[in-house]
Amino acid sequence: MVATENTSITVKMSDEENPLPKHPLRDTLVISFSFMAIYTSYLAIQNLQSSLNQEAGLGVTSLACLYGTILISGTMAPSFIRIVGAKRSLVIAWIIHTIYTASNFYPTWATLIPSSILLGGIAGPQWTSQGLYLSRNGDAYSRIINENIHSALSKLNGIFFTCYEATQITGNLISSLVLQQGSYDESEDNVTKTCGADSCPIAANGTLIEEPDTHVVYILLGIFLVCDIIGICLTAFLLPKLIAPKSQKQSLSKSVVSCCTTLVDKKMTLLIPLFMSQAMNQGLLLSEYTKAFISCSLGISMVGFIMACFGGSTAILALLIGRLAKYTGRYVLFTIASAIDMGMLLTLYFWEPQKDQLYLFFIIPTVWGISEAIFQAQFNSLISILFGEKIDSAFANYHTSKAFAFTTTFVCGVFLCLRTRIYIAIVLLSVGFLGYIGAEIIFSRTKVTKNRKDGVPATTDEKTHL
């Protein structure tokens, strides 16, 4: 992607102490490509974790530890960033990602679990830093292009999540192309138990997948290590330091209090079920769809090819939705995303996968990618708009709630059958969408009331759509 002349325009500082980024579009591209390099490695490994490390549930347990640790790191993220800085937080995160990739060369309880905990510990600051960068860049970019903040944020989030979701293409294609070089058998003997929604973790009805040759896995992990190093270099040498507003510089105690007060904010309380629903659905797709449907029915080498469709769908839609949001408003987009999620969950609930239905294996993640693209980009924009001065705490709560949902999904995978977990996901999505509507109503009424008191005329958003 070639930077436009907008990247060379210097943004006026809001004041001397809180300057906005000078090159918001360029900075967004640097962040986007660094995440793309890192997550090409991480997401591909995550997609294969439940199939590669099946012994005693090591793969799924490591994911549960990873996301469980985020519950703590998300709350402490604002304080960590205040001390270390947003840029250093990202560099540290990429180094730990490299350690995590390296631990998969010799995956045992003594190597994979500690590296997963480390990765979860830095995930809160990592994603909060990303949100802060894009929010500040969005503020600066809206002044450059002379558009409202939602439009600017949607465009930058569209760019970021296009690159982020493209990692599902790059990482999964790399994994499938490399794993195809193995000599293991992917015949019906690979499938020893029931596939699909009836898959259960208990010994009587588990899904056991034959693992590829060790030397092939080493080649795959070596490629991913190179991707991690590229991500570190991009962030360390090309990303400028972020100067946070004074309102975001607070002590540890104030940071924790801020996270708690934001958590009990009516809007946040109502939004959390939808945040959790999106994470739970993604967890089911990345861990259970890849194992109980794809690996079980078609073989592990097909995981990458099929999940690349998910990445392609999300990457393309993330960019388009960023521009479409200017005309539709976020209410329409969230409604579409929720409807798609519900449709995909019902499909997994009733579908019995067969090898001769190959097209369905590709269609499901492709369609599901549409809702993923909407949620990923629009959640960031939504938080930036709804929570103003509490944005760092809001992002911390957002990622903490998602981590809780991921952890719950993976932990439940150890003792609950997939059909039961799909049913739970359907209920949570229903509650989450109703909560989102409530949060939008509260925000809209509050804004209209404030504008009336200040004598400010209603905006187009307030007159036509949310």
C-alpha positions as CSV (number, residue, x, y, z in Angstrom):
1,M,0.0,0.0,0.0
2,V,1.4,3.4,-1.0
3,A,1.0,6.3,1.5
4,T,-0.9,9.3,0.1
5,E,0.1,12.9,0.4
6,N,-2.0,13.1,3.5
7,T,0.7,11.4,5.5
8,S,3.0,14.4,5.0
9,I,0.6,16.9,6.4
10,T,1.5,18.1,9.9
11,V,-1.4,18.1,12.3
12,K,-1.8,21.1,14.6
13,M,-1.4,20.3,18.2
14,S,-4.5,20.5,20.3
15,D,-2.3,22.2,22.8
16,E,1.4,22.3,23.6
17,E,1.1,19.5,26.2
18,N,-1.1,17.1,24.2
19,P,0.1,17.1,20.6
20,L,-1.6,14.9,18.1
21,P,0.4,12.6,15.8
22,K,1.9,14.4,12.9
23,H,1.6,11.6,10.4
24,P,-1.5,9.6,11.5
25,L,-1.9,7.6,8.3
26,R,1.7,6.6,8.1
27,D,1.8,5.6,11.7
28,T,-1.4,3.5,11.2
29,L,0.3,1.7,8.3
30,V,3.4,0.9,10.5
31,I,1.2,-0.5,13.3
32,S,-0.9,-2.4,10.8
33,F,2.1,-4.1,9.0
34,S,3.8,-4.9,12.3
35,F,0.7,-6.6,13.6
36,M,0.4,-8.4,10.2
37,A,3.9,-9.9,10.6
38,I,3.4,-11.0,14.2
39,Y,-0.1,-12.4,13.8
40,T,0.8,-14.3,10.6
41,S,2.7,-16.4,13.0
42,Y,0.5,-16.3,16.1
43,L,-3.0,-16.9,14.5
44,A,-1.7,-19.8,12.4
45,I,-0.2,-21.5,15.5
46,Q,-3.4,-20.8,17.4
47,N,-5.5,-22.4,14.7
48,L,-3.4,-25.6,14.8
49,Q,-2.9,-25.7,18.6
50,S,-5.8,-28.0,19.4
51,S,-4.8,-30.4,16.6
52,L,-1.0,-30.3,17.0
53,N,-0.8,-30.6,20.8
54,Q,-3.6,-33.0,21.7
55,E,-1.9,-35.0,24.4
56,A,-3.8,-34.5,27.7
57,G,-5.4,-31.4,26.1
58,L,-2.1,-29.4,26.2
59,G,-3.0,-27.2,23.2
60,V,-6.4,-26.2,24.5
61,T,-5.1,-25.8,28.0
62,S,-2.3,-23.5,26.9
63,L,-4.9,-21.3,25.1
64,A,-7.0,-21.2,28.3
65,C,-3.9,-20.1,30.3
66,L,-3.1,-17.5,27.7
67,Y,-6.5,-15.9,27.7
68,G,-7.0,-16.4,31.4
69,T,-3.8,-14.3,32.1
70,I,-5.3,-11.5,30.0
71,L,-8.0,-11.1,32.6
72,I,-5.3,-9.6,34.9
73,S,-3.1,-7.9,32.3
74,G,-6.1,-6.1,30.8
75,T,-6.9,-4.4,34.2
76,M,-3.3,-3.4,34.7
77,A,-2.7,-2.3,31.1
78,P,-3.2,1.5,31.6
79,S,-0.7,1.6,34.5
80,F,1.8,-0.6,32.5
81,I,1.6,1.7,29.5
82,R,1.9,4.8,31.8
83,I,5.2,3.4,33.1
84,V,6.6,1.8,30.0
85,G,5.0,3.7,27.2
86,A,2.8,2.5,24.4
87,K,5.6,1.9,21.9
88,R,7.8,0.0,24.3
89,S,4.7,-2.1,25.3
90,L,4.3,-3.2,21.7
91,V,8.0,-4.0,21.3
92,I,8.0,-6.1,24.5
93,A,4.8,-7.8,23.3
94,W,6.5,-8.8,20.0
95,I,9.6,-10.2,21.9
96,I,7.3,-12.4,24.0
97,H,5.4,-13.5,20.8
98,T,8.8,-14.7,19.5
99,I,9.4,-16.6,22.7
100,Y,5.9,-18.2,22.4
101,T,6.6,-19.3,18.8
102,A,10.0,-20.8,19.9
103,S,8.3,-22.7,22.7
104,N,6.3,-24.6,20.2
105,F,9.5,-26.3,18.9
106,Y,9.4,-28.4,22.1
107,P,5.8,-28.2,23.3
108,T,5.5,-29.6,26.9
109,W,3.8,-28.5,30.0
110,A,7.1,-26.9,31.1
111,T,7.6,-24.8,28.0
112,L,4.2,-24.1,26.3
113,I,2.3,-23.2,29.5
114,P,4.8,-20.6,30.8
115,S,5.2,-18.9,27.4
116,S,1.4,-18.8,27.1
117,I,1.1,-17.1,30.4
118,L,3.8,-14.6,29.4
119,L,1.9,-13.9,26.2
120,G,-1.3,-13.4,28.0
121,G,0.3,-11.1,30.5
122,I,1.5,-8.7,27.8
123,A,-1.7,-9.0,25.6
124,G,-3.6,-6.4,27.7
125,P,-1.0,-3.6,27.3
126,Q,-0.4,-4.7,23.6
127,W,-4.0,-4.3,22.5
128,T,-4.7,-1.2,24.7
129,S,-1.6,0.4,23.1
130,Q,-2.9,-0.4,19.7
131,G,-6.3,1.1,20.6
132,L,-4.6,4.3,21.9
133,Y,-2.5,4.7,18.8
134,L,-5.5,4.3,16.5
135,S,-7.6,6.6,18.6
136,R,-5.0,9.4,18.6
137,N,-4.4,8.8,14.9
138,G,-8.1,9.0,14.2
139,D,-8.4,12.3,16.1
140,A,-5.6,13.8,14.0
141,Y,-6.7,12.2,10.8
142,S,-10.3,13.6,11.2
143,R,-8.8,17.1,11.3
144,I,-6.7,16.5,8.2
145,I,-9.6,15.2,6.0
146,N,-12.2,17.4,7.7
147,E,-14.6,14.7,8.6
148,N,-16.3,13.5,11.8
149,I,-14.3,11.3,14.2
150,H,-16.4,8.2,13.5
151,S,-15.7,8.4,9.8
152,A,-11.9,8.9,10.3
153,L,-11.7,6.1,12.9
154,S,-13.6,3.7,10.7
155,K,-11.2,4.4,7.9
156,L,-8.1,3.8,10.0
157,N,-9.6,0.8,11.8
158,G,-10.5,-0.5,8.4
159,I,-6.9,-0.3,7.3
160,F,-5.6,-1.9,10.5
161,F,-8.1,-4.8,10.5
162,T,-7.6,-5.4,6.8
163,C,-3.9,-6.1,7.5
164,Y,-4.8,-7.9,10.8
165,E,-7.3,-10.2,9.2
166,A,-5.1,-10.8,6.2
167,T,-2.8,-12.7,8.6
168,Q,-5.5,-15.5,8.4
169,I,-4.6,-15.7,4.7
170,T,-0.8,-15.5,5.0
171,G,-0.4,-17.6,8.1
172,N,-2.9,-20.3,7.1
173,L,-1.6,-20.7,3.6
174,I,2.0,-21.0,4.9
175,S,0.9,-23.7,7.4
176,S,-1.1,-25.7,4.8
177,L,1.6,-25.5,2.1
178,V,4.3,-26.6,4.6
179,L,2.2,-29.3,6.3
180,Q,1.3,-30.8,2.9
181,Q,5.0,-31.8,2.6
182,G,4.5,-34.3,5.5
183,S,4.1,-38.1,4.9
184,Y,1.4,-38.7,7.4
185,D,-1.9,-40.4,6.4
186,E,-5.1,-38.3,6.1
187,S,-7.4,-41.2,5.3
188,E,-10.4,-42.2,7.3
189,D,-8.1,-43.8,9.8
190,N,-7.3,-40.3,10.9
191,V,-10.8,-39.9,12.3
192,T,-11.2,-42.2,15.3
193,K,-14.3,-40.6,16.9
194,T,-17.3,-38.5,16.1
195,C,-16.9,-35.2,14.2
196,G,-19.0,-32.1,14.1
197,A,-21.2,-30.6,17.0
198,D,-21.4,-34.1,18.6
199,S,-17.7,-34.0,19.3
200,C,-16.9,-34.3,23.0
201,P,-13.7,-34.1,25.0
202,I,-14.3,-37.3,27.0
203,A,-12.4,-40.4,26.0
204,A,-15.5,-42.3,24.8
205,N,-16.2,-39.7,22.1
206,G,-13.1,-37.6,21.5
207,T,-11.6,-36.4,18.2
208,L,-8.1,-37.6,17.7
209,I,-6.1,-36.3,14.7
210,E,-2.8,-37.7,13.5
211,E,0.0,-35.2,13.8
212,P,2.4,-34.3,11.0
213,D,6.1,-35.1,10.9
214,T,8.3,-33.3,13.4
215,H,10.7,-31.9,10.9
216,V,7.8,-30.4,8.9
217,V,6.5,-28.7,12.0
218,Y,10.0,-27.3,12.6
219,I,10.2,-25.8,9.1
220,L,6.8,-24.1,9.7
221,L,7.8,-22.7,13.1
222,G,11.1,-21.4,11.6
223,I,9.2,-19.4,9.0
224,F,7.0,-18.0,11.8
225,L,10.0,-16.9,13.8
226,V,11.2,-14.8,10.9
227,C,7.8,-13.2,10.7
228,D,8.1,-12.3,14.4
229,I,11.5,-10.7,13.9
230,I,10.1,-8.6,11.1
231,G,7.3,-7.3,13.4
232,I,9.8,-6.3,16.1
233,C,11.9,-4.4,13.6
234,L,9.0,-2.5,12.1
235,T,7.7,-1.3,15.5
236,A,11.2,-0.6,17.0
237,F,12.5,1.5,14.1
238,L,9.5,3.0,12.3
239,L,6.8,3.6,14.9
240,P,7.1,7.0,16.7
241,K,6.6,7.4,20.4
242,L,3.0,8.1,21.4
243,I,2.4,11.1,23.7
244,A,-0.7,10.4,25.7
245,P,-3.0,13.1,27.0
246,K,-2.7,14.1,30.6
247,S,-6.1,12.6,31.3
248,Q,-4.6,9.2,30.5
249,K,-1.6,9.5,32.8
250,Q,-2.6,8.1,36.2
251,S,-1.2,6.1,39.1
252,L,-1.7,2.4,39.5
253,S,-4.4,2.8,42.1
254,K,-6.2,5.3,39.9
255,S,-5.8,3.1,36.9
256,V,-7.5,0.2,38.6
257,V,-10.2,2.4,40.0
258,S,-10.7,3.9,36.5
259,C,-11.1,0.4,35.0
260,C,-13.6,-0.5,37.7
261,T,-15.6,2.7,37.4
262,T,-15.7,2.2,33.6
263,L,-16.8,-1.4,34.1
264,V,-19.9,-0.3,36.0
265,D,-20.7,2.4,33.5
266,K,-24.1,1.5,32.2
267,K,-23.0,1.6,28.6
268,M,-20.0,-0.7,29.3
269,T,-22.1,-3.1,31.3
270,L,-24.6,-3.4,28.5
271,L,-21.8,-3.8,25.9
272,I,-19.8,-6.5,27.6
273,P,-22.1,-9.4,26.7
274,L,-21.7,-8.6,23.0
275,F,-17.9,-8.2,23.4
276,M,-17.9,-11.7,25.1
277,S,-20.1,-13.2,22.4
278,Q,-17.8,-12.1,19.6
279,A,-14.8,-13.6,21.4
280,M,-16.6,-16.8,22.2
281,N,-17.7,-17.3,18.6
282,Q,-14.2,-16.6,17.4
283,G,-12.9,-19.1,20.0
284,L,-15.3,-21.8,18.7
285,L,-14.3,-21.1,15.1
286,L,-10.5,-21.1,15.7
287,S,-10.3,-24.1,18.1
288,E,-13.4,-26.3,17.5
289,Y,-14.3,-25.7,13.9
290,T,-10.7,-26.3,12.9
291,K,-10.5,-29.5,14.9
292,A,-13.9,-31.1,15.2
293,F,-15.0,-30.2,11.7
294,I,-12.0,-29.6,9.4
295,S,-9.2,-31.7,10.8
296,C,-11.5,-34.5,11.9
297,S,-13.3,-34.8,8.5
298,L,-10.6,-33.7,6.0
299,G,-7.2,-33.8,7.7
300,I,-5.0,-31.2,9.4
301,S,-3.3,-29.9,6.2
302,M,-6.7,-28.6,5.1
303,V,-7.1,-26.3,8.1
304,G,-4.9,-23.5,6.6
305,F,-6.6,-23.5,3.1
306,I,-10.1,-23.3,4.6
307,M,-9.3,-20.8,7.3
308,A,-7.5,-18.6,4.7
309,C,-11.0,-18.0,3.3
310,F,-11.9,-16.6,6.7
311,G,-8.9,-14.3,6.5
312,G,-9.7,-13.2,3.0
313,S,-13.2,-12.4,3.8
314,T,-12.4,-10.4,6.9
315,A,-9.5,-8.5,5.2
316,I,-11.5,-7.4,2.3
317,L,-14.6,-6.5,4.3
318,A,-12.7,-4.7,7.0
319,L,-11.5,-2.2,4.4
320,L,-14.9,-1.8,2.7
321,I,-16.8,-1.5,6.0
322,G,-14.5,1.3,7.1
323,R,-15.8,3.3,4.2
324,L,-19.3,2.0,4.3
325,A,-19.8,3.0,7.9
326,K,-19.8,6.7,6.9
327,Y,-23.1,6.1,5.0
328,T,-24.8,3.3,7.0
329,G,-24.0,4.2,10.6
330,R,-22.8,1.6,13.0
331,Y,-26.3,0.4,14.1
332,V,-27.0,-1.3,10.7
333,L,-23.5,-2.8,10.7
334,F,-23.8,-4.3,14.2
335,T,-27.3,-5.7,13.3
336,I,-25.9,-7.5,10.2
337,A,-22.9,-8.8,12.1
338,S,-25.1,-10.3,14.9
339,A,-27.4,-11.9,12.4
340,I,-24.5,-13.6,10.6
341,D,-23.1,-14.9,13.9
342,M,-26.5,-16.3,14.8
343,G,-26.8,-18.0,11.4
344,M,-23.3,-19.5,11.6
345,L,-23.9,-20.9,15.1
346,L,-27.1,-22.5,14.1
347,T,-25.3,-24.0,11.1
348,L,-22.7,-25.6,13.3
349,Y,-25.4,-26.8,15.7
350,F,-27.3,-28.7,13.0
351,W,-24.7,-29.6,10.3
352,E,-23.2,-33.1,10.2
353,P,-19.9,-32.6,8.2
354,Q,-19.2,-35.0,5.3
355,K,-16.1,-35.2,3.1
356,D,-18.2,-34.8,-0.1
357,Q,-19.5,-31.4,1.2
358,L,-16.2,-29.7,0.7
359,Y,-17.8,-26.4,-0.4
360,L,-19.5,-26.0,2.9
361,F,-16.2,-26.2,4.8
362,F,-15.1,-23.1,2.8
363,I,-18.4,-21.2,2.8
364,I,-18.8,-21.2,6.6
365,P,-15.6,-19.3,7.6
366,T,-16.0,-17.1,4.5
367,V,-19.4,-15.9,5.6
368,W,-18.4,-15.8,9.3
369,G,-15.6,-13.5,8.3
370,I,-18.1,-10.7,7.4
371,S,-19.3,-10.4,11.0
372,E,-15.7,-10.7,12.3
373,A,-14.7,-7.7,10.0
374,I,-17.6,-5.6,11.2
375,F,-17.1,-6.4,14.9
376,Q,-13.3,-5.9,14.9
377,A,-13.3,-2.5,13.2
378,Q,-16.5,-1.1,14.7
379,F,-15.9,-2.1,18.3
380,N,-12.7,0.1,18.3
381,S,-14.6,3.0,16.8
382,L,-17.6,2.4,19.2
383,I,-15.3,2.5,22.3
384,S,-13.5,5.6,21.1
385,I,-16.8,7.5,20.6
386,L,-18.7,6.3,23.6
387,F,-16.1,6.6,26.3
388,G,-14.1,9.7,25.5
389,E,-11.7,10.5,28.4
390,K,-11.9,7.0,29.8
391,I,-10.8,5.5,26.5
392,D,-7.7,3.6,27.9
393,S,-9.8,2.0,30.7
394,A,-12.6,1.3,28.2
395,F,-10.2,-0.5,25.9
396,A,-8.7,-2.4,28.9
397,N,-12.2,-3.6,29.9
398,Y,-13.0,-4.5,26.3
399,H,-10.0,-6.7,26.0
400,T,-10.4,-8.2,29.5
401,S,-14.0,-9.1,28.8
402,K,-13.0,-10.8,25.5
403,A,-10.2,-12.6,27.3
404,F,-12.7,-13.9,29.9
405,A,-14.9,-15.2,27.1
406,F,-12.0,-16.9,25.3
407,T,-10.8,-18.5,28.6
408,T,-14.3,-19.7,29.3
409,T,-14.6,-21.2,25.8
410,F,-11.3,-23.1,26.0
411,V,-11.8,-24.3,29.6
412,C,-15.3,-25.5,28.8
413,G,-13.8,-27.4,25.9
414,V,-12.1,-29.6,28.4
415,F,-15.3,-31.0,29.8
416,L,-18.3,-29.9,27.7
417,C,-19.4,-31.3,24.4
418,L,-19.3,-28.9,21.5
419,R,-23.1,-28.9,21.0
420,T,-23.6,-27.6,24.5
421,R,-21.1,-24.8,24.0
422,I,-22.7,-23.7,20.8
423,Y,-26.0,-23.5,22.6
424,I,-24.4,-21.2,25.3
425,A,-22.9,-19.1,22.5
426,I,-26.4,-18.6,20.9
427,V,-27.9,-17.4,24.2
428,L,-25.0,-15.1,24.9
429,L,-25.3,-13.5,21.4
430,S,-29.0,-12.8,21.9
431,V,-28.3,-11.1,25.3
432,G,-25.4,-9.2,23.8
433,F,-27.3,-7.7,20.9
434,L,-30.0,-6.5,23.2
435,G,-27.4,-5.0,25.4
436,Y,-25.8,-3.2,22.5
437,I,-29.2,-1.6,21.6
438,G,-29.5,-0.4,25.2
439,A,-26.0,1.1,25.2
440,E,-26.7,3.0,21.9
441,I,-30.0,4.4,23.3
442,I,-28.3,5.6,26.4
443,F,-25.5,7.3,24.5
444,S,-27.8,8.9,22.0
445,R,-30.1,10.3,24.6
446,T,-27.2,11.6,26.7
447,K,-25.6,13.3,23.7
448,V,-28.9,14.9,22.5
449,T,-29.6,16.2,26.0
450,K,-26.1,17.7,26.4
451,N,-26.3,19.3,23.0
452,R,-29.6,20.9,23.8
453,K,-28.3,22.3,27.0
454,D,-25.2,23.7,25.1
455,G,-27.4,25.0,22.3
456,V,-25.6,22.7,19.7
457,P,-27.8,21.7,16.7
458,A,-28.3,17.9,16.2
459,T,-25.8,16.2,13.9
460,T,-26.7,14.1,10.9
461,D,-25.9,10.9,12.9
462,E,-28.4,12.0,15.6
463,K,-31.1,12.8,13.1
464,T,-30.8,9.8,10.8
465,H,-29.0,6.9,12.5
466,L,-26.9,5.8,15.4
